[in-house]
């Protein structure tokens, strides 16, 4: 039995099929919990117990702050509209919140088994070692740990903690979660715990268009955050795709002065290609059996390279940008 009352918070632009899945799952699994749903405009929701809080055309961070101010729960359980929880999601988080020093809890956002091959390719790329690296635990269950930066697609935070840091208090998107987590860990000296049992399923963007658009946004903000919020963004792993990009584009130049260098450059690029192929072979073994094959394999291998080069370019763009536009509330 859960001792804390949870307010599940779902921001969205407009009601859609994913919302039906997310709200329906939450309503069935947690009928005694509050569900706050914030679309741009008023809408009818075919589920009892869902409070609709229209926000106007604003970004997700403002919607979450709106729900926070209206919430009755001790814990705010943030979900994306295209995510839905596994049974026991809140119960697993409840156990961790028994420690008063724990301010927030996060868990893996796993690709749903029924997603399309295009979406599974995106999920496999994100969770691969070559792309996910030290952050792969965000996409597949891994060992429990303390974290200081976690996405709001699956993040539960004590309401009094969110109020004490002023809510998300930013127009950045994505990145509002990075700012909030930094305040929780470095300003309040509280803990954010990752648990593999606090699991949700999160639909991916299709490879390539939707996936790369998302990568672009992530990279721009992370590059800019290196200057703005270095405590959690000035980390070597975020620079590696840019170094790879620079090596691929300019790494051959020393051969102008020493011709044998071209062989070393080709060997390096060949090694990278082999690593991507090997990762593709490993990754398709993690997909549903009916999706495994050449089509998925080729999407994953090419998706790894495309993700690295896109992230590397836009990370540098964010790093050298004097400012980054923020989403502001409509006047």
C-alpha positions, -999 to +999 in steps of 0.1 A: +000+000+000+014+034-010+017+058+019+024+089-002-002+103-026+012+107-061+003+133-087+010+120-122+018+149-145+016+146-183+022+177-205+011+175-241+004+198-270-029+181-279-047+149-271-034+120-293-033+082-295-003+081-272-021+100-246-049+075-247-024+047-240-006+067-213-037+080-195-055+046-199-025+027-184-022+051-155-059+050-148-060+012-147-028+008-126-033+036-102-069+045-098-063+061-063-037+085-077-042+120-091-036+124-129-030+160-141-031+163-179-020+196-195-028+202-232-026+236-250-064+238-253-094+224-233-103+189-244-124+159-233-105+129-219-123+095-219-110+085-185-124+091-151-102+108-125-081+128-150-079+166-143-074+186-175-054+218-170-052+237-203-021+259-205-022+277-238+006+273-264+036+271-240+065+247-235+065+215-214+083+231-185+055+257-180+029+230-182+047+210-155+049+241-133+012+247-138+004+211-127+028+214-098+009+244-084-024+225-087-012+192-075-024+176-042+002+148-041+034+147-020+052+134-050+050+146-086+054+117-111+064+132-144+057+113-176+058+123-213+026+119-233+042+091-253+053+071-222+033+047-200+043+030-168+050-007-160+030-022-132+046-014-099+061+019-111+048+040-082+053+012-056+089+008-065+095+046-062+076+047-029+102+023-013+130+046-023+113+077-010+113+061+024+148+077+027+141+114+035+173+124+018+160+112-015+144+141-034+138+124-067+136+090-083+141+081-120+141+048-139+146+034-174+125+045-203+123+012-224+113+009-260+078-007-261+078-042-275+052-034-301+070-004-316+078-004-353+112-013-367+119+024-374+113+032-338+131+002-325+162+013-345+161+046-326+158+029-293+187+004-300+209+033-311+203+052-279+209+022-257+240+010-276+273+014-259+287+035-288+259+061-284+245+057-249+279+051-233+277+058-196+240+069-200+227+037-214+209+030-181+183+056-192+171+032-219+174-003-204+174-014-168+208-013-152+221-014-116+207+012-092+228+043-087+228+080-077+225+104-106+226+142-109+208+147-143+177+128-154+150+133-180+114+140-171+100+113-193+103+092-161+112+113-131+094+115-097+101+144-074+089+154-040+065+184-045+080+204-017+114+200-033+101+213-066+085+242-049+117+250-030+137+253-063+110+274-079+097+246-102+114+241-135+115+279-138+130+278-173+119+280-209+146+256-220+133+225-238+148+201-237+171+208-207+146+220-181+151+187-163+189+192-163+185+226-146+161+212-120+183+182-112+213+204-108+195+225-082+183+194-063+217+178-061+242+207-060+221+234-043+199+214-020+224+186-015+196+160-019+198+127-037+183+115-070+182+078-072+180+057-104+162+023-100+157-003-127+124-012-111+109+023-117+102+015-153+082+031-180+078+023-217+087+052-240+079+054-277+109+064-298+111+088-328+114+071-362+148+066-377+159+088-394+139+121-395+123+122-361+153+106-344+178+131-358+156+160-351+156+150-315+194+144-314+198+179-329+178+195-300+196+174-273+230+184-287+223+221-291+212+224-255+239+202-241+266+222-259+252+255-246+248+240-211+285+233-210+290+270-205+258+277-186+256+247-163+291+231-163+286+211-131+266+185-149+273+192-186+311+198-188+319+161-191+342+143-216+315+119-230+295+148-244+325+160-264+334+126-280+309+129-310+324+163-319+359+148-318+348+120-341+332+145-365+364+166-365+385+135-371+363+123-400+363+157-417+397+170-410+417+140-399+432+134-433+449+169-435+483+159-420+486+136-451+492+168-471+526+170-453+532+133-447+515+110-471+516+078-450+493+096-426+464+088-449+467+051-441+465+058-404+434+080-410+417+053-431+426+027-405+409+048-378+378+054-398+377+017-407+380+007-371+350+030-363+330+014-391+338-021-378+328-010-342+295+003-356+289-030-374+297-050-343+274-029-322+247-034-348+250-072-345+248-069-307+219-045-308+196-065-330+199-094-306+181-071-280+151-065-303+119-086-306+126-117-326+101-108-354+120-075-361+155-090-363+171-089-398+190-069-423+166-040-424+169-033-386+206-041-386+213-015-414+192+011-397+210+007-364+245+008-380+238+038-401+218+054-372+248+051-349+270+071-374+242+096-382+236+102-345+273+107-338+278+132-366+246+151-360+252+153-323+288+163-328+279+192-352+250+206-332+269+202-299+296+225-313+269+249-326+254+251-291+288+254-275+297+284-296+263+300-296+262+332-275+226+325-265+199+299-270+163+307-276+140+297-248+103+288-250+083+315-234+047+316-223+022+331-247+013+367-239 
